[in-house]
Amino acid sequence: MSSQTDSDVTLIGLGLMGRALAGALLKVGHQITVWNRTSAKAEDLVAQGARLADSVNIAVNASPVTITCVSDYKSLQQAFAPVADELDGRLLVNLTSGDSAQAREMARWTEQRGAYYLDGAIMAVPPTIGTDEAVILLSGSKTAFKTHQSTLAALGTATYLGEDHGLSALYDVAGLSMMWGVLNAWLHGVALLGTAGVDASTYTPFAVQMAQGTVGWLAGYADQVDSGTYPPDDATLATHAGGMAHLIEESERLAVNADLPRLFKALVDQAITAGQAGHSYPVLIEQFTQESRTS
Ligand SMILES: NC(=O)c1ccc[n+]([C@@H]2O[C@H](COP(=O)([O-])OP(=O)(O)OC[C@H]3O[C@@H](n4cnc5c(N)ncnc54)[C@H](OP(=O)(O)O)[C@@H]3O)[C@@H](O)[C@H]2O)c1
């Protein structure tokens, strides 16, 4: 292979996402080397100027930065099994989805081989890669992030979270919890209104207004959680419990699934049993920071 430059990038894994990442790098002029278990998936990229490496070792050796994007950590371990000294002094950016423990373990493995490591989570679908819409969460070596920030910015909005390699995976799942929380609450409301013949499109502007209003409380509530003080400036937990009981009763009466409000109320009841009836809603963090009482 010809001599490498600081902006050269190796891409391991050419599935739907890997091909999108490689395409975005090629588009802004990076020389890229690619490797994929099934080499035929590299054909289009090679036609656009990518070099296809015969082995993962040759691929890693070809660039100062290697980006990996395979199905999961098991696949990553299988792909990297032959890699030994090739990573020394280089940066590995792993965009394979996984959990925080896997990210931290991969960081140890990489650092034992003398390499820098950034763990990433892609909060986007392949067609948006290379645009600002594609948020790429990254955590790990700050020095490596700063050095290669412009390369990473070619993939989307590269967002650095901190030195702990597990952070990107944790932000990823926390974001999903937020997403499903909102979606499930919206669907429960759609089901309630549906009993009165109100369709989803008619109900949804009100749902959006409620969701936006609630989001507006979060910064102030975060201050309460961070300070560990929960003054009931708006409503007490006891007041919330009364509203939840009403929501459960209404759902049951209308033969609408009441599992979601029952879960809300179970958490609030635990806090009330713990003597927190007079506190504000964010005191429930003390329930969320414990293991589940039921599974
Ligand atoms: N697609 C999305 O919308 C999206 C969004 C966010 C995050 N992600 C994450 O991005 C990663 C890749 O997703 P994808 O959509 O590109 O999946 P995909 O299209 O199924 O591609 C999977 C890739 O992993 C490779 N692979 C699987 N097992 C392997 C093994 N044992 N050894 C070597 N390579 C192996 C495949 O190689 P072969 O071609 O040889 O099978 C292929 O390159 C996943 O972690 C996914 O969660 C995807």
Ligand as a Chemical Component Dictionary entry (heavy atoms), coordinates in Angstrom:
data_LIG
# 
_chem_comp.id                   LIG 
_chem_comp.type                 NON-POLYMER 
_chem_comp.pdbx_formal_charge   0 
_chem_comp.three_letter_code    LIG 
# 
loop_
_chem_comp_atom.comp_id 
_chem_comp_atom.atom_id 
_chem_comp_atom.alt_atom_id 
_chem_comp_atom.type_symbol 
_chem_comp_atom.charge 
_chem_comp_atom.model_Cartn_x 
_chem_comp_atom.model_Cartn_y 
_chem_comp_atom.model_Cartn_z 
_chem_comp_atom.pdbx_ordinal 
LIG N1  N1  N 0  -28.559 0.421   10.494 1  
LIG C1  C1  C 0  -28.923 1.331   11.397 2  
LIG O1  O1  O 0  -29.922 2.052   11.222 3  
LIG C2  C2  C 0  -28.100 1.524   12.653 4  
LIG C3  C3  C 0  -28.345 2.655   13.474 5  
LIG C4  C4  C 0  -27.567 2.857   14.612 6  
LIG C5  C5  C 0  -26.604 1.930   14.940 7  
LIG N2  N2  N 1  -26.393 0.833   14.146 8  
LIG C6  C6  C 0  -25.367 -0.139  14.556 9  
LIG O2  O2  O 0  -24.381 -0.276  13.560 10 
LIG C7  C7  C 0  -23.877 -1.630  13.602 11 
LIG C8  C8  C 0  -23.963 -2.223  12.193 12 
LIG O3  O3  O 0  -25.308 -2.168  11.772 13 
LIG P1  P1  P 0  -25.700 -2.414  10.244 14 
LIG O4  O4  O 0  -27.059 -1.832  10.069 15 
LIG O5  O5  O -1 -24.610 -1.988  9.357  16 
LIG O6  O6  O 0  -25.816 -4.008  10.238 17 
LIG P2  P2  P 0  -25.670 -4.999  8.991  18 
LIG O7  O7  O 0  -26.091 -4.344  7.732  19 
LIG O8  O8  O 0  -26.351 -6.254  9.404  20 
LIG O9  O9  O 0  -24.092 -5.276  8.884  21 
LIG C9  C9  C 0  -23.429 -6.042  9.863  22 
LIG C10 C10 C 0  -21.946 -5.992  9.588  23 
LIG O10 O10 O 0  -21.270 -6.775  10.589 24 
LIG C11 C11 C 0  -20.420 -7.721  9.914  25 
LIG N3  N3  N 0  -20.270 -8.931  10.717 26 
LIG C12 C12 C 0  -21.243 -9.621  11.352 27 
LIG N4  N4  N 0  -20.715 -10.696 11.988 28 
LIG C13 C13 C 0  -19.376 -10.661 11.747 29 
LIG C14 C14 C 0  -18.281 -11.472 12.144 30 
LIG N5  N5  N 0  -18.460 -12.561 12.913 31 
LIG N6  N6  N 0  -17.042 -11.136 11.721 32 
LIG C15 C15 C 0  -16.849 -10.056 10.929 33 
LIG N7  N7  N 0  -17.838 -9.221  10.515 34 
LIG C16 C16 C 0  -19.094 -9.539  10.925 35 
LIG C17 C17 C 0  -21.136 -8.005  8.611  36 
LIG O11 O11 O 0  -20.250 -8.610  7.714  37 
LIG P3  P3  P 0  -20.827 -9.443  6.439  38 
LIG O12 O12 O 0  -21.167 -8.394  5.420  39 
LIG O13 O13 O 0  -19.721 -10.340 6.054  40 
LIG O14 O14 O 0  -22.049 -10.179 6.924  41 
LIG C18 C18 C 0  -21.531 -6.578  8.224  42 
LIG O15 O15 O 0  -20.428 -5.859  7.730  43 
LIG C19 C19 C 0  -24.720 -2.401  14.623 44 
LIG O16 O16 O 0  -24.047 -2.471  15.845 45 
LIG C20 C20 C 0  -25.965 -1.534  14.729 46 
LIG O17 O17 O 0  -26.625 -1.663  15.984 47 
LIG C21 C21 C 0  -27.108 0.612   12.996 48 
# 
loop_
_chem_comp_bond.comp_id 
_chem_comp_bond.atom_id_1 
_chem_comp_bond.atom_id_2 
_chem_comp_bond.value_order 
_chem_comp_bond.pdbx_ordinal 
LIG N1  C1  SING 1  
LIG C1  O1  DOUB 2  
LIG C1  C2  SING 3  
LIG C2  C3  SING 4  
LIG C2  C21 DOUB 5  
LIG C3  C4  DOUB 6  
LIG C4  C5  SING 7  
LIG C5  N2  DOUB 8  
LIG N2  C6  SING 9  
LIG N2  C21 SING 10 
LIG C6  O2  SING 11 
LIG C6  C20 SING 12 
LIG O2  C7  SING 13 
LIG C7  C8  SING 14 
LIG C7  C19 SING 15 
LIG C8  O3  SING 16 
LIG O3  P1  SING 17 
LIG P1  O4  DOUB 18 
LIG P1  O5  SING 19 
LIG P1  O6  SING 20 
LIG O6  P2  SING 21 
LIG P2  O7  DOUB 22 
LIG P2  O8  SING 23 
LIG P2  O9  SING 24 
LIG O9  C9  SING 25 
LIG C9  C10 SING 26 
LIG C10 O10 SING 27 
LIG C10 C18 SING 28 
LIG O10 C11 SING 29 
LIG C11 N3  SING 30 
LIG C11 C17 SING 31 
LIG N3  C12 SING 32 
LIG N3  C16 SING 33 
LIG C12 N4  DOUB 34 
LIG N4  C13 SING 35 
LIG C13 C14 SING 36 
LIG C13 C16 DOUB 37 
LIG C14 N5  SING 38 
LIG C14 N6  DOUB 39 
LIG N6  C15 SING 40 
LIG C15 N7  DOUB 41 
LIG N7  C16 SING 42 
LIG C17 O11 SING 43 
LIG C17 C18 SING 44 
LIG O11 P3  SING 45 
LIG P3  O12 DOUB 46 
LIG P3  O13 SING 47 
LIG P3  O14 SING 48 
LIG C18 O15 SING 49 
LIG C19 O16 SING 50 
LIG C19 C20 SING 51 
LIG C20 O17 SING 52 
# 
